[in-house]
Amino acid sequence: MPASASSSAPSSARHLVIITGLSGSGKGSVLKTFEDQGYYAIDNLPVSLLSTFSQLLLQSAEIERAALVIDVREGSGLTRLPTLLGQLRQKSLRVTVLFLEATEASLVRRFSETRRPHPLGVAGVGVRAGIQAEMKTLARIRRQADLVVDTSQFTVHELREYITAKVIRAEGERAIRIALVSFGYRHGVPSDADLVFDVRFLPNPNYLPRLRNRTGQDPEVARYILSFSQSREFLDRITGLLEFLLPHYIQEGKSYLTIALGCTGGQHRSVMLAEAIARHLLRLGYKLKVQHRDMPRSSRRRAAPVRHA
């Protein structure tokens, strides 16, 4: 099964994927997967051009994501790759190194089926010897990989799906835009809401004179609502539900989600919960905006506490 390592690269909209690994492990199929997802794709880029290309990627107005295959076809120049990877990760560029491999038996079978020679094979030396030499040559690069994938048991289709889920969707996993809307049921349910949560079962600050004219953005109102165990449990349950749901919505291609929370007047409970949920989702990296539809304008803060991420 695949192993993975954490990348130390900074977060950036510019994404460079370097695909490397053993010959016959599926690098061409993986490159095609990235190309089909809108990545600028280059097969067999010379290592000597890697720094230049990364700089062009950072400066380009048209290309934000690229995928490159660099492998033993490069020859002796491949020895420079580990050092260059370290340098790339110091730039304002997200770098992902994928290392593909397979068992020796799987690779031998694939070379036999395609009847292609191993790139490190020489006259009188079999495919197995070429595979072993390649493993030794790439050992240092393998240790620097962010994701090591054993493709032995994958079909081409399964490999494409795995890479899409593990790297491409993961890269855009927080791309869904979320609108959190608080509202009052007395004014009607928002017509564009995808998910609606009725929070009228929670204690209502409106019944306390000192809180009646405040809103859910007020710390004292928030403390009052959260002083009840059912409020804290509801907040835990709804954030847990959203953590579960959002990746599945993304997987199905949903790019925008409106979540509505309603109390009686749209001033206290729904406002406070929308703010709390927004803070939680922002910490998880999602892009969102908050709208308090029915909160009196005179009560609203001059600067919204949660803005687009």
C-alpha positions as CSV (number, residue, x, y, z in Angstrom):
1,M,0.0,0.0,0.0
2,P,1.2,3.6,-0.6
3,A,3.0,5.6,2.0
4,S,3.1,9.3,2.2
5,A,5.3,12.0,3.6
6,S,4.4,15.6,4.5
7,S,5.5,18.4,2.2
8,S,7.1,21.4,3.8
9,A,6.2,23.6,0.9
10,P,4.2,26.7,1.6
11,S,0.6,26.9,0.6
12,S,0.2,28.5,-2.8
13,A,-2.3,28.7,-5.6
14,R,0.7,27.7,-7.8
15,H,1.0,24.0,-7.8
16,L,3.9,22.0,-9.3
17,V,3.6,18.2,-9.4
18,I,6.8,16.3,-10.1
19,I,6.1,12.7,-11.1
20,T,9.0,10.2,-10.9
21,G,9.6,6.6,-10.1
22,L,10.3,3.3,-11.6
23,S,9.9,2.6,-15.3
24,G,6.7,0.8,-16.0
25,S,5.0,2.0,-12.9
26,G,2.4,4.2,-14.6
27,K,4.0,7.6,-14.8
28,G,2.5,8.3,-18.2
29,S,-1.0,7.5,-17.1
30,V,-0.6,9.7,-14.0
31,L,0.6,12.6,-16.1
32,K,-2.4,12.2,-18.4
33,T,-4.6,12.3,-15.3
34,F,-3.2,15.7,-14.3
35,E,-3.4,17.0,-17.9
36,D,-7.1,16.0,-18.1
37,Q,-7.7,18.0,-14.9
38,G,-6.2,21.2,-16.4
39,Y,-2.6,20.9,-15.4
40,Y,0.1,22.0,-17.9
41,A,1.8,18.7,-18.6
42,I,5.4,18.0,-19.7
43,D,6.9,14.5,-20.1
44,N,10.6,14.0,-19.6
45,L,11.6,17.6,-18.7
46,P,15.4,18.0,-18.5
47,V,16.5,18.5,-14.9
48,S,18.6,21.5,-16.0
49,L,15.3,23.3,-16.9
50,L,13.5,22.6,-13.7
51,S,14.4,25.8,-11.9
52,T,13.7,27.9,-15.0
53,F,10.3,26.3,-15.5
54,S,9.4,26.8,-11.8
55,Q,10.2,30.5,-12.1
56,L,8.0,30.8,-15.2
57,L,5.2,29.1,-13.4
58,L,5.4,31.6,-10.6
59,Q,5.3,34.5,-13.0
60,S,2.8,33.1,-15.6
61,A,-0.6,34.8,-15.9
62,E,-2.0,31.8,-17.7
63,I,-0.6,28.7,-16.0
64,E,-1.1,28.1,-12.3
65,R,-0.8,24.3,-12.1
66,A,1.7,22.1,-13.9
67,A,2.8,18.4,-13.8
68,L,6.1,17.1,-15.0
69,V,7.6,13.7,-15.4
70,I,11.3,13.4,-14.6
71,D,12.9,10.0,-14.5
72,V,16.0,7.9,-15.4
73,R,15.7,8.9,-19.0
74,E,17.4,12.0,-17.8
75,G,20.7,10.1,-17.3
76,S,23.4,11.4,-15.1
77,G,21.6,14.8,-14.7
78,L,19.1,13.1,-12.4
79,T,21.6,13.2,-9.6
80,R,20.9,17.0,-9.3
81,L,17.2,16.5,-8.7
82,P,17.3,15.9,-4.8
83,T,19.1,19.2,-4.4
84,L,16.8,21.1,-6.7
85,L,13.7,19.7,-4.9
86,G,15.0,21.3,-1.7
87,Q,15.5,24.6,-3.4
88,L,12.0,24.5,-5.0
89,R,10.4,24.0,-1.7
90,Q,11.9,27.3,-0.5
91,K,9.9,29.2,-3.1
92,S,6.3,30.5,-3.0
93,L,5.3,27.4,-4.8
94,R,3.4,24.3,-3.7
95,V,5.5,21.3,-4.8
96,T,4.2,17.8,-4.7
97,V,6.6,14.9,-5.5
98,L,4.9,11.7,-6.5
99,F,7.0,8.6,-6.6
100,L,5.5,5.6,-8.4
101,E,6.7,2.1,-8.0
102,A,5.5,-1.5,-8.3
103,T,6.7,-5.0,-7.3
104,E,9.5,-6.5,-9.4
105,A,7.2,-9.2,-10.6
106,S,4.6,-6.6,-11.7
107,L,7.2,-4.6,-13.6
108,V,8.7,-7.6,-15.3
109,R,5.2,-8.7,-16.4
110,R,4.4,-5.2,-17.8
111,F,7.7,-5.0,-19.8
112,S,6.9,-8.5,-21.1
113,E,3.4,-7.5,-22.2
114,T,4.6,-4.3,-23.9
115,R,7.8,-5.8,-25.3
116,R,9.6,-2.6,-24.6
117,P,13.2,-2.6,-23.3
118,H,14.0,-1.3,-19.8
119,P,15.7,2.1,-20.1
120,L,18.6,0.9,-18.0
121,G,18.9,-2.4,-19.8
122,V,21.9,-3.3,-21.8
123,A,22.8,-6.2,-24.2
124,G,22.9,-9.4,-22.3
125,V,21.3,-8.0,-19.1
126,G,17.6,-8.8,-18.3
127,V,14.8,-6.6,-17.2
128,R,15.2,-7.6,-13.6
129,A,18.7,-6.2,-13.5
130,G,17.5,-2.9,-15.0
131,I,14.8,-2.6,-12.4
132,Q,17.2,-3.3,-9.5
133,A,19.6,-0.7,-10.9
134,E,16.8,1.8,-11.3
135,M,15.7,1.3,-7.7
136,K,19.2,2.0,-6.5
137,T,19.5,5.2,-8.7
138,L,16.2,6.6,-7.4
139,A,16.5,5.7,-3.7
140,R,17.4,9.2,-2.6
141,I,14.6,10.8,-4.7
142,R,12.1,8.3,-3.2
143,R,12.9,9.5,0.3
144,Q,12.0,13.0,-0.7
145,A,8.6,12.1,-2.1
146,D,5.4,13.5,-0.7
147,L,3.5,10.4,-1.8
148,V,4.8,7.0,-2.7
149,V,2.3,4.9,-4.6
150,D,2.7,1.1,-5.2
151,T,0.7,0.6,-8.5
152,S,1.1,-3.2,-8.5
153,Q,-2.6,-3.9,-7.8
154,F,-4.1,-0.9,-9.7
155,T,-5.7,-1.0,-13.1
156,V,-5.1,2.1,-15.2
157,H,-8.6,3.3,-14.3
158,E,-8.1,2.7,-10.6
159,L,-4.8,4.5,-10.6
160,R,-6.3,7.6,-12.2
161,E,-9.1,7.5,-9.6
162,Y,-6.6,7.2,-6.7
163,I,-4.4,10.0,-7.9
164,T,-7.4,12.2,-8.5
165,A,-8.7,11.6,-5.0
166,K,-5.4,11.7,-3.2
167,V,-3.8,14.7,-4.9
168,I,-6.0,16.6,-7.3
169,R,-9.2,16.7,-5.2
170,A,-7.1,17.1,-2.0
171,E,-5.6,20.2,-3.6
172,G,-9.0,21.7,-4.3
173,E,-10.7,20.2,-1.3
174,R,-11.5,23.5,0.3
175,A,-12.5,25.1,-3.0
176,I,-16.2,24.8,-2.3
177,R,-17.7,28.2,-1.3
178,I,-20.0,28.2,1.6
179,A,-22.7,30.7,2.6
180,L,-23.8,30.6,6.2
181,V,-27.2,32.5,6.5
182,S,-28.9,33.2,9.8
183,F,-32.6,34.0,9.5
184,G,-35.9,34.3,11.4
185,Y,-38.7,31.9,10.7
186,R,-41.3,34.7,11.1
187,H,-39.8,36.2,8.0
188,G,-39.7,33.0,6.0
189,V,-37.0,30.4,5.1
190,P,-34.3,31.4,2.6
191,S,-35.4,30.1,-0.8
192,D,-31.8,29.2,-1.9
193,A,-30.8,27.2,1.2
194,D,-29.3,23.8,0.6
195,L,-29.3,22.8,4.3
196,V,-31.7,24.3,6.8
197,F,-31.3,23.9,10.6
198,D,-34.1,24.9,13.0
199,V,-32.5,26.2,16.2
200,R,-35.7,27.4,17.9
201,F,-35.4,24.5,20.5
202,L,-32.5,26.4,22.2
203,P,-33.1,28.8,25.1
204,N,-34.1,32.2,23.7
205,P,-32.1,35.3,24.9
206,N,-35.1,37.5,23.8
207,Y,-36.8,36.6,27.1
208,L,-34.1,38.3,29.1
209,P,-34.5,42.1,29.2
210,R,-30.7,42.7,29.4
211,L,-30.2,40.7,26.2
212,R,-33.3,41.4,24.2
213,N,-31.9,44.3,22.2
214,R,-28.5,42.7,21.6
215,T,-27.6,40.2,18.9
216,G,-25.9,36.9,18.6
217,Q,-22.7,38.7,17.8
218,D,-22.6,40.1,21.4
219,P,-20.2,38.0,23.6
220,E,-22.7,38.1,26.5
221,V,-25.5,36.6,24.3
222,A,-23.1,33.9,23.1
223,R,-22.1,33.0,26.6
224,Y,-25.8,32.8,27.6
225,I,-26.7,30.5,24.7
226,L,-23.6,28.3,25.2
227,S,-24.2,28.0,29.0
228,F,-26.8,25.3,28.1
229,S,-25.6,21.8,27.4
230,Q,-28.0,21.3,24.5
231,S,-26.5,24.4,22.8
232,R,-22.9,23.1,23.1
233,E,-24.0,19.6,22.0
234,F,-25.8,20.9,19.0
235,L,-22.8,23.0,17.9
236,D,-20.5,19.9,18.3
237,R,-22.9,17.8,16.3
238,I,-23.5,20.2,13.5
239,T,-19.8,21.0,13.0
240,G,-19.1,17.2,13.0
241,L,-21.9,16.7,10.4
242,L,-20.5,19.4,8.2
243,E,-16.9,18.0,8.4
244,F,-18.4,14.7,7.2
245,L,-20.7,16.2,4.5
246,L,-18.5,18.8,2.8
247,P,-15.8,16.5,1.3
248,H,-18.6,14.3,-0.1
249,Y,-20.3,17.4,-1.7
250,I,-17.0,18.4,-3.2
251,Q,-16.5,14.8,-4.6
252,E,-19.9,15.1,-6.3
253,G,-18.8,18.4,-7.9
254,K,-20.7,20.8,-5.8
255,S,-19.0,24.2,-5.8
256,Y,-21.4,26.3,-3.7
257,L,-23.4,25.4,-0.6
258,T,-25.8,27.6,1.4
259,I,-26.4,26.6,5.0
260,A,-29.2,28.3,6.8
261,L,-29.9,28.5,10.5
262,G,-33.2,29.8,11.7
263,C,-34.5,31.0,15.0
264,T,-37.7,32.9,15.7
265,G,-36.6,36.4,14.8
266,G,-33.1,35.9,13.3
267,Q,-31.4,38.1,15.9
268,H,-29.9,35.9,18.7
269,R,-29.6,32.1,18.4
270,S,-29.2,31.7,14.7
271,V,-26.7,34.6,14.5
272,M,-24.5,33.2,17.3
273,L,-24.4,29.7,15.8
274,A,-23.7,30.9,12.3
275,E,-20.7,32.9,13.7
276,A,-19.4,29.9,15.7
277,I,-19.8,27.4,12.7
278,A,-18.0,29.9,10.4
279,R,-15.0,30.1,12.8
280,H,-14.8,26.3,12.9
281,L,-15.0,26.0,9.1
282,L,-12.5,28.7,8.5
283,R,-10.0,26.9,10.8
284,L,-10.5,23.9,8.5
285,G,-9.6,26.0,5.5
286,Y,-13.0,26.4,3.8
287,K,-13.9,29.6,1.9
288,L,-17.1,31.1,3.2
289,K,-19.2,34.2,3.9
290,V,-21.7,34.9,6.6
291,Q,-25.0,36.7,6.1
292,H,-27.4,37.7,8.9
293,R,-30.5,38.2,6.9
294,D,-32.9,39.4,9.5
295,M,-30.7,40.9,12.1
296,P,-31.6,44.6,12.5
297,R,-29.1,46.7,10.5
298,S,-28.7,49.1,13.4
299,S,-27.4,46.2,15.5
300,R,-24.8,44.9,13.0
301,R,-21.1,45.3,13.5
302,R,-19.4,47.8,11.2
303,A,-17.0,45.1,10.2
304,A,-18.3,41.6,9.7
305,P,-16.4,39.1,12.0
306,V,-16.1,36.5,9.3
307,R,-15.2,37.4,5.7
308,H,-14.2,35.5,2.6
309,A,-11.1,33.3,3.4
